[in-house]
């Protein structure tokens, strides 16, 4: 969806932009990026599994990218070297706070997963004022490692997935796992959800389908996929490249109409 999103941003702002998807396997990624630079490529978005691999290729990193250990946005500096940013976390916060009008500060949240998406989300949520953050992962040690990396022991703790029934109610649940991509639904206790629990899957479309269905069945009335996060992180990248942050409402509505999958407001 990203080429379509950036084409709309270009049209809306009147800023010329050519944005294309380039397949770059890990073994050839560095040479392809060097070639892209030689061809006067001005910027790029990096997707999994290359968000960490690109970091050593950056001459400069934003503070957020350095903290989470991942880059999703590259900008070619005047000296030809790359600056690396990460707009994923801010994309999530903007979608929650501005599109869905959700107050983050003071909330009790659970993140499922301990990979790159979970890491970016966790740092962003803490920056936005989340009060308590529980991290659950199939491999408990990875959840502990992420909790330690966040460096906020008074606000963050890891929880074994087998102990989730004892976690009590949470205000927000974020699914940052890859389970939905395999067509497998979450094995989660329904008692952690109330009608007021906000349930959010960081992916969109089919990948979020099972989590959204589980949350709805458990009684949640506000369930969201990550389509808005995708659009908002793209807008942040466009703003880095152009100095202008586009309006995201129109393209979000278009994409939602084309791929409606049951997310509810």
C-alpha positions in Angstrom: 0.0 0.0 0.0 2.9 2.4 0.6 3.4 3.5 -3.1 -0.3 4.4 -3.2 -0.1 6.3 0.1 2.9 8.4 -1.0 1.4 9.0 -4.4 -1.6 10.5 -2.6 0.6 12.6 -0.3 2.5 13.9 -3.4 -0.7 14.8 -5.2 -2.1 16.5 -2.1 0.9 18.6 -1.3 2.0 19.3 -4.9 5.5 18.0 -4.0 6.9 15.8 -6.8 7.8 12.3 -5.5 8.5 9.0 -7.2 8.0 6.1 -4.7 8.4 2.5 -5.8 8.7 -0.8 -4.1 12.2 -2.4 -4.5 12.7 -6.1 -3.6 16.0 -6.3 -1.7 17.0 -9.7 -0.3 19.3 -9.5 2.7 22.3 -10.8 0.8 22.1 -8.0 -1.8 20.5 -5.2 0.3 23.7 -3.3 1.0 24.8 -3.2 -2.7 21.3 -2.3 -3.8 21.1 0.6 -1.3 24.5 1.8 -2.5 23.3 1.7 -6.1 20.1 3.6 -5.1 22.3 6.3 -3.6 24.4 6.6 -6.7 21.2 7.0 -8.7 20.4 10.0 -6.5 17.7 8.2 -4.4 16.7 10.8 -1.9 15.0 8.6 0.7 13.6 5.1 1.4 11.5 3.1 3.8 12.9 -0.1 5.1 10.7 -3.1 5.9 11.3 -6.3 7.9 13.6 -8.1 8.2 16.1 -5.3 7.3 15.2 -2.6 9.9 18.2 -3.6 12.1 20.5 -4.6 9.3 20.4 -1.1 7.8 21.6 0.6 11.0 25.4 0.1 10.4 24.9 1.7 7.0 23.7 5.0 8.5 26.1 7.8 9.3 23.6 9.3 11.6 20.7 8.0 13.6 17.7 9.7 15.3 17.5 9.2 19.0 14.4 7.1 18.7 15.9 4.8 16.1 19.0 4.4 18.3 16.9 3.5 21.4 14.8 0.9 19.7 17.6 -0.5 17.5 15.7 -0.3 14.2 15.4 2.1 11.2 12.4 2.3 8.9 13.1 5.7 7.2 16.3 6.7 5.4 17.2 10.2 4.2 20.2 10.9 2.0 22.2 13.8 3.4 24.0 16.4 1.4 27.2 14.5 1.8 25.6 11.4 0.3 25.5 9.5 3.6 22.3 8.1 5.1 20.4 9.3 8.2 18.2 6.7 9.8 14.9 7.5 11.6 12.1 5.3 12.8 8.5 6.6 12.4 6.7 3.4 13.5 6.3 4.5 17.2 5.0 8.0 16.3 2.7 6.5 13.7 1.1 4.3 16.4 0.7 7.2 18.8 -0.8 9.5 16.2 -3.3 6.9 15.1 -4.4 6.3 18.7 -4.4 9.9 19.9 -5.5 11.8 16.8 -7.6 9.5 14.7 -9.2 7.5 17.5 -9.1 10.2 20.2 -7.7 7.7 22.7 -6.0 9.1 25.9 -2.8 7.1 26.5 -1.4 8.8 29.6 -2.1 6.9 32.8 -3.3 3.7 31.1 -2.5 0.1 31.9 -1.4 -1.7 28.8 -0.4 -5.2 27.6 1.9 -5.8 24.6 1.9 -9.3 23.1 5.3 -10.0 21.5 8.8 -8.9 22.0 10.1 -8.3 18.5 10.9 -5.1 16.6 7.3 -3.9 16.4 6.7 -4.5 20.1 9.9 -2.7 20.9 9.0 0.4 18.9 5.5 0.4 20.3 6.7 0.0 23.9 9.2 2.9 23.7 6.6 5.1 22.0 3.9 4.3 24.6 6.2 5.0 27.5 7.2 8.3 25.9 3.4 9.1 25.5 2.9 8.6 29.3 1.5 5.0 29.6 1.5 4.2 33.3 1.9 0.5 33.4 3.2 -1.7 30.6 3.1 -5.5 30.7 5.0 -7.5 28.1 4.1 -11.1 27.2 5.9 -13.3 24.8 5.9 -17.0 24.0 9.6 -17.0 25.0 9.5 -15.4 28.4 13.2 -14.5 28.3 12.6 -12.3 25.3 9.9 -10.5 27.2 12.2 -10.0 30.1 15.0 -8.7 27.8 12.6 -6.1 26.3 11.4 -5.0 29.7 15.0 -4.5 30.8 15.9 -2.6 27.7 13.1 -0.1 28.3 14.8 0.9 31.5 11.6 1.8 33.4 11.2 -0.9 36.1 8.6 1.1 38.0 6.4 1.1 34.9 7.3 -2.0 32.9 7.3 -5.7 33.7 7.4 -9.0 31.8 4.7 -11.5 32.3 4.7 -15.2 31.4 1.9 -16.0 28.9 0.7 -18.7 31.3 0.1 -16.1 34.0 -2.1 -13.8 31.8 -5.3 -15.0 33.5 -3.9 -13.5 36.7 -2.9 -10.2 35.1 -6.3 -8.6 35.8 -8.0 -6.2 33.5 -6.0 -4.0 31.2 -7.0 -0.8 29.5 -5.2 -1.5 26.2 -3.9 -4.7 24.5 -1.5 -4.4 21.6 -0.8 -7.5 19.5 2.6 -7.2 18.0 3.1 -10.8 17.2 3.3 -12.5 13.8 0.7 -15.2 14.7 -2.0 -13.6 12.5 0.2 -13.9 9.4 0.1 -17.7 9.8 -3.7 -17.7 10.1 -3.5 -18.7 13.7 -5.7 -16.9 16.3 -4.4 -15.8 19.7 -4.7 -18.2 22.7 -5.6 -15.5 25.2 -7.8 -15.5 28.3 -11.0 -13.6 27.7 -11.0 -12.4 31.4 -8.3 -9.7 30.7 -10.8 -7.9 28.5 -13.7 -5.7 29.5 -16.1 -3.7 27.2 -13.8 -0.7 27.8 -10.5 -2.5 26.8 -9.0 -1.1 23.6 -7.6 -3.9 21.4 -5.2 -3.0 18.7 -3.3 -5.2 16.2 -0.2 -3.6 14.7 -0.8 -5.3 11.4 -3.8 -4.9 9.1 -6.0 -6.9 6.9 -5.9 -10.7 7.2 -3.0 -10.6 9.6 -5.2 -8.8 12.2 -8.4 -10.8 11.5 -8.1 -13.4 14.2 -7.1 -11.0 17.0 -9.9 -8.7 16.1 -12.4 -11.6 16.1 -11.0 -12.8 19.5 -11.3 -9.3 21.0 -14.8 -8.8 19.8 -15.9 -12.3 21.1 -14.3 -11.4 24.5 -16.5 -8.3 24.7 -14.3 -5.5 23.6 -16.2 -2.7 21.8 -13.2 -0.8 20.5 -11.0 -2.9 18.2 -8.5 -1.6 15.7 -6.0 -2.9 13.2 -2.8 -1.2 12.2 -3.9 0.4 9.0 -4.0 3.8 10.6 -0.5 3.2 12.0 0.7 2.4 8.5 -0.7 5.6 7.1 0.6 7.8 10.0 4.1 6.4 9.9 4.2 7.0 6.1 3.1 10.6 6.7 5.9 11.1 9.2 8.4 9.8 6.7 7.0 12.1 4.0 7.4 15.0 6.4 11.1 14.1 7.1 11.8 14.1 3.3 9.7 17.1 2.3 9.3 19.3 5.4 5.5 19.1 5.0 3.3 16.7 6.9 0.3 15.7 4.7 -3.2 15.1 5.8 -3.9 11.4 6.3 -7.7 11.3 6.5 -8.5 10.9 2.8 -6.1 8.1 2.0 -7.0 6.3 5.2 -10.7 6.4 4.3 -9.9 5.1 0.8 -7.8 2.2 2.0 -10.3 1.3 4.7 -13.1 1.3 2.1 -11.0 -1.0 -0.1 -10.0 -3.4 2.6 -12.6 -3.3 5.3 -12.1 -6.1 7.7 -14.3 -5.5 10.7 -12.3 -3.1 12.8 -14.7 -1.1 14.9 -14.8 2.4 16.4 
